[in-house]
C-alpha cells in the first residue's frame, strides 16, 4: 500500500527549521519553523544570504567553507550534528544544532545546501549553568 507524501506540507509542519540556500548562498526555502526560530518571515528571508542568521564574527569562516563546498561538491561534516551560535532577527544570540547536506540537480551538479536546524538555546544555557555550578562545587574546600 503506497501513500503519496506531500513534501511541501511535510516541510511546513515539521518542528525543525528547514533552510535551503543555492550555490550563491541565497535562501530559497524557509519553512514555518525557521520563521519561529529566527524571527524572519519567509518573505523577508527568501533571496537574502545566510548572513541574516550568521553572527558577524563567524561570517568569513562560514563563507570560506560554503564556497569551498560549492566548488568541490563535498562537505567535511557528513551527517554530523553541528552546534554553533546563530543570530535572531532582533539581534539576540541563539545556540543551534543542525545537520546539513548538499543538494544536486538532475545532472548531479551541486545546486545548494539544505540545513535542518533546531534551537537549543535553552539546553545550552542550562548546561552552561550546570557546568558553572559544578566548577564552584569542585573548588570549595572539603570538610
C-alpha positions as CSV (number, residue, x, y, z in Angstrom):
1,X,0.0,0.0,0.0
2,X,1.7,3.2,-1.1
3,X,0.9,6.7,0.1
4,X,1.9,9.8,-1.6
5,X,3.7,12.2,0.7
6,X,3.2,15.9,0.3
7,X,6.8,17.1,0.8
8,X,5.8,20.7,0.9
9,X,3.3,20.0,3.7
10,X,5.9,17.9,5.5
11,X,8.5,20.7,5.4
12,X,5.9,23.2,6.7
13,X,4.6,21.1,9.6
14,X,7.9,19.7,10.8
15,X,9.1,21.1,14.1
16,X,12.7,21.9,13.0
17,X,13.7,24.8,10.8
18,X,14.4,23.8,7.2
19,X,16.5,26.3,5.3
20,X,17.7,25.8,1.7
21,X,20.3,28.0,0.1
22,X,21.5,28.0,-3.5
23,X,25.1,27.9,-4.8
24,X,25.5,31.6,-4.2
25,X,24.3,31.3,-0.6
26,X,20.9,32.9,-1.2
27,X,18.0,31.4,0.8
28,X,15.5,29.6,-1.5
29,X,13.4,27.8,1.1
30,X,12.4,29.0,4.6
31,X,9.8,27.0,6.4
32,X,7.4,28.0,9.2
33,X,9.8,26.6,12.0
34,X,12.6,28.8,10.5
35,X,10.3,31.8,10.9
36,X,9.7,30.9,14.5
37,X,13.3,30.2,15.2
38,X,14.9,33.2,13.6
39,X,12.1,35.8,13.6
40,X,12.1,36.5,9.8
41,X,9.1,35.7,7.7
42,X,9.7,33.6,4.6
43,X,9.0,36.8,2.6
44,X,11.8,38.6,4.5
45,X,14.3,35.7,4.3
46,X,13.8,34.4,0.7
47,X,16.5,35.8,-1.6
48,X,18.7,37.0,1.4
49,X,22.0,35.4,2.0
50,X,22.8,33.4,5.1
51,X,24.4,36.4,6.8
52,X,20.9,37.2,8.3
53,X,21.4,34.3,10.7
54,X,25.2,34.0,10.9
55,X,26.9,36.0,13.6
56,X,29.3,38.6,12.1
57,X,32.4,37.1,13.8
58,X,31.8,33.7,12.0
59,X,30.9,35.0,8.5
60,X,34.4,34.8,7.0
61,X,34.9,31.2,8.1
62,X,31.3,30.3,7.1
63,X,31.7,31.7,3.6
64,X,35.1,30.2,3.1
65,X,33.7,26.7,3.9
66,X,30.5,27.3,2.0
67,X,32.2,28.4,-1.2
68,X,34.7,25.5,-0.9
69,X,31.8,23.1,-0.6
70,X,30.1,24.6,-3.6
71,X,33.3,24.4,-5.7
72,X,34.3,20.9,-4.8
73,X,30.8,19.3,-4.3
74,X,32.0,17.9,-1.0
75,X,31.3,18.7,2.6
76,X,33.5,17.8,5.5
77,X,30.7,17.4,8.1
78,X,28.9,14.4,6.7
79,X,25.9,13.5,8.8
80,X,27.4,15.1,12.0
81,X,25.1,17.4,14.1
82,X,26.8,20.7,14.2
83,X,26.4,23.1,17.1
84,X,27.0,26.8,16.5
85,X,25.7,30.2,17.5
86,X,23.2,32.0,15.3
87,X,21.5,35.3,15.4
88,X,17.8,36.1,15.6
89,X,16.2,39.0,13.7
90,X,16.0,41.0,16.9
91,X,19.8,40.6,17.4
92,X,19.8,38.1,20.3
93,X,22.1,35.1,20.0
94,X,20.8,31.6,19.6
95,X,22.5,28.3,20.1
96,X,21.5,26.0,17.2
97,X,22.1,22.4,16.3
98,X,21.8,21.3,12.7
99,X,22.6,18.8,10.0
100,X,23.5,19.9,6.6
101,X,23.6,18.2,3.2
102,X,24.4,19.0,-0.4
103,X,21.6,19.3,-3.0
104,X,22.2,18.3,-6.6
105,X,20.3,18.9,-9.8
106,X,19.3,16.3,-12.4
107,X,22.8,16.5,-13.9
108,X,24.3,15.8,-10.4
109,X,25.7,19.3,-10.2
110,X,25.7,21.0,-6.8
111,X,22.6,23.2,-6.6
112,X,22.7,24.2,-3.0
113,X,22.6,23.1,0.6
114,X,19.8,22.1,3.0
115,X,20.1,22.6,6.7
116,X,17.7,21.1,9.3
117,X,18.0,23.3,12.4
118,X,16.9,23.1,16.0
119,X,17.1,25.9,18.5
120,X,18.9,24.5,21.5
121,X,19.4,27.8,23.3
122,X,17.6,26.7,26.5
123,X,19.5,23.5,26.7
124,X,22.8,25.3,26.0
125,X,22.2,27.8,28.8
126,X,21.1,25.1,31.2
127,X,24.3,23.1,30.5
128,X,26.4,26.2,30.9
129,X,24.8,26.9,34.3
130,X,25.3,23.3,35.4
131,X,29.0,23.4,34.4
132,X,29.4,26.7,36.4
133,X,27.8,25.2,39.5
134,X,29.9,22.1,39.2
135,X,33.1,24.2,38.9
136,X,32.0,26.1,42.0
137,X,31.3,23.0,44.0
138,X,34.6,21.4,42.9
139,X,36.6,24.5,44.0
140,X,35.1,24.5,47.6
141,X,37.4,23.1,50.2
142,X,36.2,19.7,51.6
143,X,35.4,19.4,55.2
